[in-house]
Amino acid sequence: MRVGRPSRRARTLFMTVGVLAVLAMLFVMFSGFWTDWLWYRSVKYASVFTTTLWTKIGLFAVFGALMAVVVGVNIWLAHRLRPPLSAMSMEQQSLDRYRMSLAPFKKWVLLAISTVVGLVAGASASGEWRTWLQWINGVPFGQKDPQFGKDVAFYAFDLPWYRFLLSFGFAAAVLCLVAAALTHYLYGGLRLTSPGSRATAAATGHLSVLLGIFVSLKAIAYWLDRYGLAVKSSGLRSADGWTGLRYVDANAYLPAKTILFFIAAICAVLFFATLWRRTWQLPVIGFGLMVLSAVLIGGLYPAIVQKFQVQPNEQAKEAPYIKQNIKATRDAYDIQDSKVTGYKGDYQPGSKAESQKLRDNADTTASMRLLDPNVVSPAFQQQQQVRGYYQFPSTLDVDRYKDKDGVEQDTVIGLRELNIAGIPERNWINDHFKYTHGYGAVAAKGTETTEGGGPKYTESDLPSKGKLPKYEQRIYYGEKTTQYSIVGGPQKELDYSDDSGEKSYTYQGKSGVSLANPINRAAYAVAFGEPQILYSGAIGDGSKILYNRTPKERVEAVAPWLTIDGDAYPAVINGRVQWIVDAYTTSNGYPYASRTTLGDTTADSLTNGQRAVMAQQNQVNYIRNSVKATVDAYDGSVKLYQWDKADPVLKTWMKSFPGTVEPRDSISPQLMEHLRYPQDLFKVQRQLLTTYHVTDPGTFYTGSERWQIPNDPTNKSGNSVPPYYLSMKMPDQKDQTFSLTTTFTPNKRDNLGAFMAVDANATSGDYGKIRILKLPSETPVPGPQLVQSKFNSDPQIANELNILKKFGDSEIEYGNLLTVPLDGGLLYVEPVYLRGANTNYPLLKKVLVSYGDNKPVLENSLKDALDVVFGKKAPSGTTPGEEPPTGGETTQPPSDQSVQEALNDAQKAYEAGEKARVDGDWSAYGDAQKKLKEALDRAAAAEKKADKKGGGSGG
């Protein structure tokens, strides 16, 4: 049956459907570009979008066109140089079928091949936009490498671009060589089996020139490899990530690369000479010589030098290069001014007067932060969540706020952010229109708790109220706010709920992208895969879409050349909640500076599900905290401030993106009060200082003074102990300052090797000054793990903790183990939290304290624990015969009081306290907590008394 030609109407229909399908595909491709442009324009960083876009387009066009042209020209030239076909061999007869079938489409095939290789090359080149911008805008470092005398900028900015150009040249040469050879073969210029010459003179000349270009590029590669030795990673004992020249590099590889450069240049000339000689003999000999030289001079000779010159006296040979590596590494990571001083660490109190002095100094040396931000989040969640659709981060933040007397107070703070999973009725309107924002900050004193052990709030309730100045409480942008919201239109938002009911609100901020335009709505419907955005009646005049709402996302988007710290923190500044984000400029091209992988270096016991690590796979050997950024929690506005005025990498990026970074002088005094030394930079620096605290090349080589970062003894994660923010003073300081602290242990040992602190207060004249107290190796001082073991193995402490765990089938949680240098010794303080079976949040119940060889103590408060450890009073629950120190208080159980009876009383007091908390009767709650404490003390004393009776009868 014959099928007739489709009717005109059918053809028109098919054409229309086809055109619409093409337009739909184009619109899908266009929507991503268009929504990105709208977003950048909404945050007033359109210049970042356009600069990045035009740079990518320019690189794509130039290198794509260049690759397409050179490959296309070589294919055309090979076709043009084809020989006239005469008596054909079997090989040529087989190829003739391909030539005949290709003949009508030669131009199209040439265009297709050129286009494909051009697109691939252009796409690859566009990914080098950062390399191009740094090369074209590079600023000198003002420091030169010791081997070649080149400015560091040559290695950081120039060398990466030259290497890209070289790799592009190699790719072009290989593609042209392959394409030309195939074309010559197809049209008879090259013959594999035919009688006579294997290649025509034209083909020989053409291919020899291409090979000459390839070898010339290899010569250039050898020359650049000389400089690459300064940033080459290699192995050296006692140094992970060692970078830079060693003895064998300077005395074997460097001259070898120079010799190979000249051999490759001569070989390239021989290939070019075939244009006149028309023979492959000399270039093939030259190429063979180059390969042999690469093996002997570039491989065997350095191995001989290493074996017979370096290894017999490696320490002496490598000493000058180790010295250069130490200096470069300390400069690159900004640890060159870190000061290491000796510290006794094992001070023992003598007279009563000395003990009293120690006790007094303990109060002035540090403000012990008992409220651990890594533990108390569940307490914030339980007590201050208020509604199920709010949440706090699992790790809270530490900041400083002044009290009514103007004295800075370490404060634990968190924002009540929106919890999309807690919305009572999940649907599209509720998820994206009604529940749009969190509400208020919650803060508590870091050094105090309530009598019951809960946070002592300075800002609480909903709406939040307390000691913080009045501020805009709505949280539209936060660490937990990952979904998009549509605000400002006909659909009202839920502001917050109180006893009088729900309060409505309409967003008044300037952020967001308008959805009034149907093109915008269609673009976002496609970009977000949500067709309802296109036709929903909940969207109308004034509707705007908010997305990219986490502080990290926003800063990364407006400054794609920065590496972002893993932890943004909120601060109330000038009536607004501002997220403060630390950002870093990095480089992997600092000569001689050892490399580190940021994701590994910044991981600790808290990055396992609680906070993010910085730049998971980024390997760098230069880092600066060059930018402080803020993100407004209400309107999402992003501001970047220049923090490190001397950083050449930042200056380079500021030239590339002018107007995006504000000068440091623009930072307000109110913001400056909340800026701090960032944790991730500190963790990178402490990792490097495990090795690079040593400046003597001989000691560095032996590795005898190498340290390690101890594992966190308060949990079983097996990961590094995190650094802690703490207001304290080091031995050379007169007053406390907000600091970031950590400890080191000697390599593969658990005693304390060193204590390190950096001045973290941005308003301090010593901001960023690193102080390291080195403990004597001949007098071992317990490190964190040993101190924790000391706490756990003390019979009296274990007994009291067991009683706590028996009560209500509770669990013990240890807070941060704080270490503080105190008058020649080290004071360890660790809060102990109790999480009852009937509650899902921890309460501070006890405090562990240790100092020197004194017996560790467990008391109800830090004051009591310090009094006991320094002999000012007796331990609580001391019974006659234990000889408590003079003035000690005792807690005696009634003669007929059993442990179980005391625990029953404690259970009743606990239940009364919970009822009072639920009812909001805080006076009754306080009385119940006092009774609970008394009952637990009686239980401890009764169990101790029972143990003594049992021991006596058994003896």
VEXVO-498560 format. One record per residue (C-alpha): residue in one letter; x, y, z. Coordinates in steps of 0.5 Angstrom, whole numbers, padded with zeros to 4 digits, always signed. Each point is the difference from the previous one (the first is absolute). Layout:
AXYZ ...
***
This chain:
M+0000+0000+0000 R+0003+0007-0002 V+0000+0005+0005 G-0001+0007-0002 R+0003+0006+0001 P-0002+0004+0007 S-0005+0005-0001 R+0002+0007+0000 R-0004+0001+0007 A+0004-0006+0003 R+0007+0003-0003 T-0002+0006+0003 L-0002-0003+0007 F+0007-0004+0000 M+0004+0006-0001 T-0004+0004+0005 V+0002-0006+0005 G+0007+0000-0002 V+0001+0007+0001 L-0004+0000+0007 A+0005-0006+0002 V+0006+0004-0002 L-0002+0006+0003 A-0002-0004+0007 M+0007-0003+0000 L+0003+0007-0001 F-0004+0003+0005 V+0002-0005+0005 M+0007+0001-0002 F-0001+0008+0001 S-0004-0001+0007 G+0006-0001+0004 F+0004+0005-0003 W-0006+0005+0001 T-0001-0002+0007 D+0007+0001+0002 W+0000+0007-0003 L-0006+0002+0003 W+0003-0003+0007 Y+0007+0004-0001 R-0004+0006-0002 S-0004+0000+0007 V+0006-0001+0004 K+0003+0006-0003 Y+0006-0004-0003 A-0002+0000-0007 S+0007+0002-0002 V+0003-0007+0003 F-0005-0004-0005 T+0002+0004-0006 T+0007+0000+0001 T+0000-0007+0001 L-0004-0001-0006 W+0003+0004-0005 T+0007-0003+0003 K-0003-0007-0002 I-0003+0002-0006 G+0007+0003-0002 L+0004-0006+0001 F-0005-0004-0003 A+0000+0004-0006 V+0007+0001-0001 F+0003-0007+0002 G-0006-0003-0003 A+0001+0004-0007 L+0008-0001+0000 M-0001-0008+0001 A-0005+0000-0005 V+0004+0004-0005 V+0007-0004+0001 V-0004-0007+0000 G-0004+0002-0006 V+0006+0004-0004 N+0004-0007+0001 I-0005-0004-0003 W-0001+0004-0006 L+0007+0001-0001 A+0001-0008+0000 H-0005+0000-0005 R+0003+0005-0004 L+0006-0004+0000 R-0003-0006-0002 P+0004-0004-0006 P-0003-0001-0007 L-0003-0007+0000 S+0003-0005-0005 A+0001-0007+0000 M-0004-0002+0006 S+0002-0006+0005 M-0005-0004+0004 E+0001+0005+0006 Q-0002+0006-0004 Q-0006-0004-0004 S-0002-0001+0007 L+0001+0007+0002 D-0004+0002-0006 R-0006-0002+0002 Y+0000+0005+0006 R+0003+0005-0004 M-0006+0000-0005 S-0005+0000+0006 L+0003+0006+0003 A+0001+0004-0006 P-0007+0003+0000 F+0000+0002+0007 K+0008+0002+0001 K-0002+0007+0002 W-0005-0002+0005 V+0005-0005+0003 L+0005+0005+0001 L-0005+0005+0003 A-0002-0005+0005 I+0006-0003+0002 S+0003+0007+0001 T-0006+0002+0004 V+0000-0006+0004 V+0007+0001+0002 G-0001+0008+0001 L-0006-0001+0005 V+0004-0005+0004 A+0006+0004+0000 G-0004+0006+0002 A-0004-0003+0005 S+0007-0002+0003 A+0003+0007+0000 S-0006+0003+0003 G+0001-0004+0006 E+0006+0004+0001 W-0003+0007+0001 R+0003+0000+0007 T+0007-0001-0003 W-0001+0005-0005 L-0002+0005+0005 Q+0005-0001+0004 W+0006+0000-0005 I-0003+0007-0003 N-0001+0003+0006 G+0006-0003+0005 V+0003+0005+0005 P+0007-0002+0002 F+0001-0003+0007 G+0006+0004+0001 Q+0004-0006+0002 K+0005-0004-0004 D+0001-0008+0000 P+0007-0002+0002 Q+0002-0004-0006 F-0002+0004-0006 G-0001+0007+0003 K-0007+0000-0003 D-0006+0004+0003 V-0005-0005+0004 A-0005+0003-0005 F+0003-0003-0006 Y-0001-0007+0003 A-0007+0002+0003 F-0003+0003-0006 D+0005+0000-0006 L+0002-0007+0000 P-0007-0003+0000 W-0002+0004-0006 Y+0006-0002-0004 R-0001-0008+0002 F-0007+0001-0003 L+0003+0003-0006 L+0005-0006-0001 S-0006-0005+0001 F-0004+0003-0005 G+0006+0000-0005 F+0001-0007+0002 A-0007-0002-0002 A+0000+0005-0006 A+0006-0004-0003 V-0002-0007+0002 L-0007+0001-0003 C+0003+0004-0006 L+0005-0006-0001 V-0005-0005+0000 A-0005+0003-0004 A+0005+0002-0005 A+0003-0007+0000 L-0007-0003-0001 T-0001+0004-0006 H+0006-0001-0003 Y-0001-0007+0000 L-0007+0000-0002 Y+0002+0004-0006 G+0007-0004-0002 G+0005+0004+0003 L+0002-0005+0005 R+0000-0007-0002 L+0000-0006+0005 T+0000-0006-0005 S+0001+0003-0007 P+0007-0001-0004 G+0004+0006+0000 S+0001+0006+0004 R-0004-0001+0007 A-0001+0008+0000 T+0000+0005-0005 A+0005+0006+0000 A-0006+0005+0002 A-0003-0005+0005 T+0007-0001+0003 G+0001+0008+0000 H-0007+0001+0003 L+0001-0005+0006 S+0007+0002+0002 V-0002+0007+0001 L-0005-0002+0005 L+0004-0005+0003 G+0005+0006+0001 I-0005+0004+0003 F-0001-0006+0005 V+0007+0000+0002 S+0001+0007+0000 L-0006+0000+0005 K+0004-0005+0004 A+0006+0004+0000 I-0005+0006+0003 A-0002-0005+0005 Y+0007-0002+0002 W+0001+0007+0002 L-0006+0001+0004 D+0001-0006+0004 R+0006+0003+0002 Y-0004+0005+0004 G-0005-0005+0001 L+0005-0003+0005 A-0001+0005+0005 V-0007-0002+0001 K+0000-0007-0001 S-0002-0005+0005 S+0005-0005+0003 G+0001-0004+0006 L+0005+0001+0005 R+0000-0003+0007 S-0003+0004+0006 A-0004+0004-0005 D-0007-0001-0003 G-0002+0003-0007 W+0008+0003-0001 T+0000+0005-0005 G+0006+0003-0004 L+0007-0002-0002 R+0004-0005+0004 Y+0008-0001-0002 V-0001-0005-0005 D-0005+0005-0004 A+0005+0005+0001 N+0006-0004-0002 A-0003-0005-0005 Y-0007+0001-0002 L+0001+0008-0002 P+0006-0001-0004 A-0003-0006-0003 K-0006+0004-0002 T+0004+0005-0003 I+0004-0005-0004 L-0006-0003-0003 F-0003+0007-0002 F+0006+0001-0005 I+0000-0007-0002 A-0008+0000-0002 A+0001+0007-0003 I+0006-0003-0005 C-0005-0006-0001 A-0005+0005-0002 V+0004+0003-0005 L+0002-0006-0003 F-0008-0002-0001 F+0000+0007-0003 A+0006-0001-0005 T-0004-0006-0003 L-0004+0005-0004 W+0007+0001-0004 R+0003-0007+0001 R-0006-0004-0001 T+0002-0006+0004 W-0001-0002+0007 Q+0006-0003+0002 L+0003+0006+0004 P-0006+0002+0003 V-0001-0007+0002 I+0007-0001+0003 G-0001+0007+0004 F-0007-0002+0003 G+0003-0007+0002 L+0006+0004+0003 M-0005+0004+0004 V-0004-0006+0003 L+0007-0003+0002 S+0002+0006+0003 A-0007+0001+0004 V+0001-0007+0003 L+0008+0001+0001 I+0000+0007+0002 G-0006+0001+0003 G-0001-0006+0003 L+0006-0004+0001 Y+0005+0005+0002 P-0005+0003+0006 A+0000-0007+0003 I+0007-0001+0000 V+0001+0007+0003 Q-0005-0001+0005 K+0003-0007+0002 F+0007+0001+0000 Q+0000+0008+0002 V-0006+0001+0004 Q-0001-0006+0004 P+0006-0001+0003 N+0000+0007+0003 E-0008+0002-0001 Q+0000+0005+0006 A+0005+0004-0002 K-0001+0000-0007 E-0008+0002+0001 A+0001+0005+0006 P+0000+0006-0005 Y-0006-0002-0004 I-0003-0002+0007 K+0001+0007+0002 Q-0003+0003-0006 N-0006-0005+0001 I-0001+0002+0007 K+0000+0008-0001 A-0004-0001-0006 T-0005-0004+0003 R-0001+0005+0006 D+0000+0006-0004 A-0006-0003-0005 Y-0004-0003+0006 D+0001+0007+0004 I+0003-0004+0006 Q+0007+0004-0001 D-0001+0004+0007 S-0003-0006+0004 K+0004+0000+0006 V+0002-0006+0004 T+0002+0001+0007 G+0002-0005+0006 Y-0005-0002+0005 K+0001-0004+0006 G-0007-0003+0000 D+0000-0004+0007 Y+0000+0005+0005 Q-0002-0003+0007 P-0003+0005+0005 G+0004+0000+0007 S-0002+0004+0005 K-0007+0002+0002 A+0001+0007-0002 E+0003-0002-0007 S-0007-0005-0001 Q-0004+0006+0002 K+0004+0005-0005 L-0001-0006-0005 R-0008+0000+0001 D+0000+0008-0001 N+0004-0001-0006 A-0005-0005-0003 D-0006+0005+0000 T+0004+0005-0004 T+0004-0004-0004 A-0006-0002-0004 S-0007+0000-0001 M-0002-0007+0000 R-0005-0002-0005 L-0004-0005+0003 L-0006+0000-0005 D+0003-0004-0006 P-0003+0002-0006 N+0001-0007-0003 V-0005-0003+0005 V-0005+0005+0002 S-0004+0001-0006 P-0005-0005+0002 A-0001+0004+0006 F-0001+0006-0004 Q-0005-0004-0005 Q-0004-0003+0006 Q-0001+0006+0004 Q+0000+0006-0006 Q-0002-0004-0006 V-0007+0002+0002 R-0003-0002-0007 G+0001-0007-0003 Y+0002+0004-0007 Y+0006+0004+0003 Q+0007-0003+0002 F+0007+0001+0002 P+0006-0002-0003 S+0003-0006+0003 T+0006+0004+0002 L-0001+0007+0003 D+0005+0005-0001 V+0004+0004+0005 D+0000+0008+0000 R+0001+0006+0005 Y-0005+0005+0002 K+0001+0005+0005 D-0004+0000+0007 K-0003+0006+0003 D+0007+0002+0003 G+0003+0000-0007 V+0004-0006+0002 E+0001-0006-0006 Q-0004-0006+0002 D+0001-0007-0004 T-0006-0001-0003 V-0003-0007-0003 I-0005+0002-0006 G-0005-0003-0005 L-0005+0003-0005 R-0007-0003+0000 E+0000-0002-0007 L-0006-0003-0004 N-0001-0008+0000 I-0003-0002-0006 A-0001-0007+0002 G-0004+0002+0007 I-0006+0004-0004 P-0006-0003+0002 E-0003-0001-0007 R+0005-0001-0005 N-0003+0003-0007 W+0003+0004-0005 I-0003+0007+0002 N+0002-0002+0008 D+0007-0002-0002 H+0001+0006-0005 F-0005+0006+0002 K-0002-0001+0007 Y+0006-0002+0004 T+0006+0004-0003 H+0004+0002+0006 G+0003-0001+0007 Y-0001+0005+0006 G+0005+0003+0005 A+0007-0002+0003 V+0001-0004+0006 A+0006+0001+0004 A+0002-0002+0007 K+0006+0002+0004 G+0006-0005-0001 T+0003+0000+0007 E-0006-0001+0004 T-0006-0005+0000 T-0007+0000+0004 E+0000-0004+0007 G-0003-0005-0004 G+0006+0000-0005 G-0004+0002-0006 P+0002+0006-0004 K+0000+0007+0003 Y-0003+0004-0005 T+0001+0007-0002 E-0005+0000-0006 S-0006-0005+0000 D-0007-0001-0001 L-0004+0002-0007 P+0000+0005-0002 S+0007+0000+0003 K+0002+0005+0006 G+0005+0001+0005 K+0007+0004+0000 L+0001+0001-0007 P-0001+0007-0003 K-0007+0000-0005 Y+0001-0003-0006 E-0004-0003-0006 Q-0001-0007+0002 R-0003-0003-0007 I+0005-0005-0002 Y-0001-0001-0008 Y+0007-0002-0001 G+0004-0005+0004 E+0004-0007+0000 K-0006-0004+0001 T-0004+0004-0005 T+0001-0004-0007 Q-0007+0000-0003 Y-0002+0005-0005 S-0006+0005+0003 I-0005+0005-0004 V-0001+0006+0004 G-0003+0007-0001 G-0006-0002-0004 P-0008-0002+0002 Q+0002-0006+0004 K+0001+0003+0007 E+0006-0003+0004 L+0000-0003+0007 D+0004+0005+0004 Y-0001-0004+0007 S-0005-0003+0005 D-0001+0002+0007 D-0005-0001+0005 S-0005+0005-0004 G+0001-0004-0006 E+0004+0000-0007 K+0002+0007-0002 S+0001+0001-0008 Y+0005+0004-0003 T+0002+0002-0007 Y+0007+0000-0002 Q+0003+0008-0001 G+0007-0002-0001 K+0004+0002-0007 S+0003-0007-0001 G-0003-0005-0005 V-0002+0000-0007 S-0007+0002-0003 L-0005-0005-0003 A-0004+0006-0003 N+0003-0001-0007 P-0003-0007-0003 I+0006-0001-0003 N+0004+0000+0007 R-0006-0005+0002 A+0001-0005-0005 A+0008+0000+0000 Y-0001-0001+0008 A-0005-0006-0001 V+0005-0003-0005 A+0006+0001+0004 F-0003-0002+0007 G-0004-0006-0004 E-0007+0003+0003 P-0005+0002-0005 Q-0005+0003+0005 I+0005+0006+0000 L-0003+0001-0007 Y-0007+0000+0002 S-0001+0001+0007 G-0005+0005+0003 A+0004+0001+0006 I+0005+0004-0004 G-0002+0007-0002 D+0002+0007+0000 G+0006+0001+0005 S+0002-0008+0000 K+0007-0001+0001 I+0004-0007+0000 L+0006-0001+0005 Y+0005-0005-0001 N+0007-0001+0001 R-0001+0001+0008 T+0005-0003+0004 P+0006+0005+0001 K+0005-0004-0003 E-0004-0001-0006 R+0000+0007-0001 V+0007+0002+0001 E+0002-0005-0004 A-0004+0002-0006 V+0002+0007+0000 A+0007-0001+0001 P+0002-0007-0003 W+0007+0001+0001 L+0000+0000+0007 T+0000-0006+0005 I-0005+0000+0005 D+0001-0002+0007 G-0005-0006+0003 D-0003+0004+0005 A-0004+0007-0001 Y-0002+0003+0007 P-0006+0005+0001 A+0001+0006+0004 V-0005+0006+0002 I+0003+0006-0003 N-0003+0007-0001 G-0007-0003+0001 R+0001-0005-0005 V+0002-0008+0000 Q+0006+0000-0004 W+0003-0007-0002 I+0008+0001+0000 V+0003-0005-0005 D+0008+0000+0000 A+0003-0001-0007 Y+0007-0002-0002 T+0004+0001-0006 T+0004-0006-0002 S+0006-0002-0005 N+0003-0006-0002 G+0006+0003-0003 Y+0004+0003+0006 P+0007-0003-0001 Y+0004-0004+0005 A-0007+0000+0005 S-0002-0007+0001 R-0007-0001-0002 T-0006-0002+0004 T-0007-0003-0001 L-0005+0005+0003 G-0006-0006+0001 D+0005-0004+0004 T+0003+0005+0004 T-0006+0004+0002 A-0004-0007+0002 D-0001-0001+0007 S-0005-0003+0005 L-0005+0005-0001 T+0000-0001-0008 N-0003-0006+0000 G-0007+0002-0001 Q+0000+0006+0004 R+0004+0005-0004 A+0003+0000-0007 V+0007+0000-0002 M+0003+0005-0004 A+0001-0002-0008 Q+0000-0007+0001 Q+0006-0002-0006 N+0003+0007+0000 Q+0008-0001+0000 V+0003+0006+0002 N+0007+0003+0002 Y-0002+0007+0001 I-0006+0003+0004 R-0002+0007+0003 N-0007+0002+0004 S+0000+0006-0005 V-0007+0001+0000 K-0006+0001+0005 A-0007-0001-0003 T-0007+0001+0003 V-0006-0002-0002 D-0007+0004+0003 A-0004-0006+0003 Y-0006+0005-0002 D+0001+0002-0007 G+0006-0004-0002 S+0004+0005-0002 V+0008-0002-0001 K+0006+0005+0002 L+0007-0002-0001 Y+0005+0004+0004 Q+0008+0000-0002 W+0003-0003+0007 D+0007-0002-0002 K+0002+0007-0004 A+0007-0003-0002 D-0002-0007-0003 P+0002+0000-0007 V-0005-0005-0002 L-0006+0004+0002 K+0003+0006-0003 T+0000-0004-0007 W-0007-0002+0001 M-0002+0007+0002 K+0003+0002-0007 S-0004-0005-0003 F-0007+0002+0003 P+0001+0007+0002 G-0005+0003+0004 T-0002-0007+0004 V+0004+0001+0006 E-0001+0006+0004 P+0006+0003+0004 R+0002-0002+0007 D-0002+0007+0003 S-0007-0002-0002 I-0001-0005+0005 S-0004+0004+0006 P+0003-0001+0007 Q-0007-0004+0002 L+0002-0005-0005 M+0007+0000+0002 E-0001-0002+0007 H-0003-0006-0003 L+0005-0002-0005 R+0005-0006+0003 Y+0006-0004-0002 P-0004-0006-0005 Q+0001-0007+0003 D+0001-0003-0007 L+0006+0004-0001 F+0003-0001+0007 K-0001-0008-0001 V+0004+0001-0007 Q+0005+0003+0004 R+0001-0004+0006 Q+0000-0006-0005 L+0006+0003-0003 L+0003+0002+0007 T+0001-0007+0002 T+0006+0000-0005 Y+0001+0007-0001 H+0001+0002+0007 V+0007-0002-0001 T+0005+0005-0004 D+0006-0004+0001 P+0002-0004-0007 G+0003-0006+0004 T-0005-0001+0005 F-0006+0001-0005 Y+0004-0006-0004 T+0000-0005+0006 G-0007+0002+0002 S+0001-0001+0007 E-0004+0006+0002 R-0006-0001-0004 W-0007+0000+0003 Q-0007-0002-0001 I-0007+0002+0001 P-0003-0004+0005 N-0006-0004-0001 D-0006+0003+0004 P-0001-0004+0006 T-0007+0002+0002 N-0003-0004-0006 K+0002-0007-0003 S+0000+0003-0007 G+0008+0000-0001 N+0000+0006-0003 S+0004+0006+0002 V-0001+0005+0006 P-0004+0006-0003 P+0003+0007+0002 Y-0003+0004+0005 Y-0002+0007+0001 L+0001+0003+0007 S+0002+0006+0003 M+0006-0001+0004 K+0007+0003+0001 M+0007-0003-0002 P+0006+0000+0005 D+0002+0007-0004 Q-0006+0003+0000 K-0003+0005+0005 D-0008-0001-0001 Q-0004-0005-0003 T-0002+0000-0007 F-0004-0004-0005 S+0004-0005-0002 L+0000-0007-0005 T+0004-0005+0004 T+0002-0008-0002 T+0005-0005+0003 F+0006-0004-0003 T+0002-0007+0002 P+0007-0002-0002 N+0000-0005-0006 K-0003-0007+0002 R+0000+0002+0008 D-0006+0003+0004 N+0004+0004+0005 L-0001+0008-0002 G+0005+0003-0005 A-0002+0007+0000 F-0006+0005+0001 M-0002+0005-0006 A-0004+0006+0000 V-0002+0005-0005 D-0003+0007+0002 A-0006+0000-0003 N-0003+0006+0002 A+0000+0005-0007 T+0000+0006+0004 S+0006-0002+0004 G+0007+0003-0002 D+0003-0007+0000 Y-0006-0003-0004 G+0003-0007-0004 K+0006+0000+0005 I+0002-0008+0001 R+0003-0002+0006 I+0002-0007+0002 L+0002-0002+0006 K+0005-0006+0000 L+0000-0005+0005 P+0006-0004+0003 S+0002-0007-0003 E+0004-0002+0006 T-0006+0001+0005 P-0007-0003-0004 V-0006+0004+0002 P-0007-0003-0002 G-0003+0001-0006 P-0008+0001-0001 Q+0000-0008-0001 L+0004-0001+0006 V-0004+0005+0004 Q-0007-0003-0002 S+0003-0007+0002 K+0002+0003+0007 F-0007+0003+0000 N-0004-0007-0002 S+0005-0004+0005 D-0001+0003+0006 P-0004-0004+0005 Q-0004+0006+0003 I-0001+0003-0006 A-0003-0006-0004 N-0004-0002+0006 E-0004+0007+0000 L+0000-0001-0008 N-0003-0007+0001 I-0005+0003+0005 L-0002+0006-0005 K-0001-0006-0005 K-0004-0004+0004 F-0005+0006+0001 G-0006-0001-0005 D+0004-0004-0004 S+0004+0006-0003 E+0006+0001-0004 I+0007+0004+0001 E+0002+0005-0005 Y+0007+0003+0000 G+0001+0007-0002 N+0006+0003-0003 L+0006-0001+0004 L+0003+0007+0001 T+0008+0001+0001 V+0002+0006+0003 P+0008+0002+0002 L+0000+0002+0008 D+0006+0002+0003 G+0005-0005-0003 G-0006-0006+0000 L-0005-0002-0004 L-0008+0001+0002 Y-0005-0005-0003 V-0007+0001+0001 E-0006-0004-0003 P-0007+0001+0001 V-0004-0006+0001 Y-0007-0001-0003 L-0006-0004+0002 R-0005-0002-0005 G-0006-0004+0004 A-0004-0005-0003 N-0006+0005+0000 T+0003+0005-0003 N+0004+0001-0007 Y+0004+0005+0002 P+0007+0001+0004 L+0000+0004+0007 L+0007+0002+0003 K+0000-0004+0007 K+0007-0001+0001 V+0007+0004-0001 L+0007-0004-0001 V+0006+0003+0002 S+0007-0002+0000 Y+0007+0004+0002 G+0007-0003+0000 D+0000-0006+0004 N-0005+0002+0004 K-0006-0005+0001 P-0005+0001-0005 V-0007+0003+0003 L-0007-0001-0003 E-0005+0006+0003 N-0006+0003-0001 S+0002+0007-0002 L+0007+0002-0003 K+0001+0005+0006 D-0001-0007+0005 A+0005-0004-0005 L+0005+0006+0000 D+0000+0001+0008 V+0001-0008+0001 V+0005-0001-0005 F+0004+0005+0003 G-0001-0002+0007 K-0005+0006+0002 K-0005-0005+0002 A-0002-0007+0001 P-0003-0004-0006 S-0008+0000+0001 G-0002-0007+0003 T+0006+0000+0005 T-0001-0005+0006 P+0003+0000+0006 G+0007-0003+0000 E+0002+0002-0007 E+0003+0006+0003 P-0003+0006-0004 P+0004+0006-0001 T-0001+0005+0005 G-0007+0004-0001 G-0002-0006-0004 E-0008-0001-0001 T-0003-0007+0001 T-0006-0003-0002 Q-0003-0005+0005 P-0005-0005-0002 P-0005-0001+0006 S+0002-0007+0004 D-0006-0003-0003 Q+0000+0002-0007 S+0002-0005-0006 V+0002+0002-0007 Q-0006-0003-0003 E-0004+0005+0005 A+0004+0006-0002 L-0001-0002-0007 N-0007+0000+0001 D+0000+0007+0003 A+0004+0002-0006 Q-0005-0003-0005 K-0006+0004+0003 A+0004+0006+0000 Y+0002-0001-0007 E-0008-0001-0002 A-0002+0006+0004 G+0005+0004-0004 E-0002-0002-0006 K-0007+0001+0001 A+0002+0007+0003 R+0004+0001-0007 V-0006-0002-0004 D-0005+0005+0004 G+0005+0006-0001 D+0001+0000+0008 W+0007+0002+0000 S+0000+0001+0008 A-0002-0007+0001 Y+0004-0003-0005 G+0006+0003+0004 D-0002-0003+0006 A-0001-0006-0003 Q+0007+0000-0003 K+0003+0002+0007 K-0003-0006+0003 L+0002-0005-0006 K+0007+0003+0002 E+0000-0002+0007 A-0003-0007-0001 L+0005-0002-0005 D+0005+0003+0005 R-0003-0005+0005 A+0000-0006-0005 A+0007+0001-0001 A+0002+0001+0008 A-0004-0006+0001 E+0003-0005-0005 K+0007+0002+0002 K-0002-0001+0007 A-0003-0007-0002 D+0006-0002-0004 K+0005+0002+0007 K-0005-0005+0004 G+0001-0005-0005 G+0007+0001-0001 G+0001-0001+0008 S-0004-0006+0001 G+0004-0003-0006 G+0006+0001+0004 
***
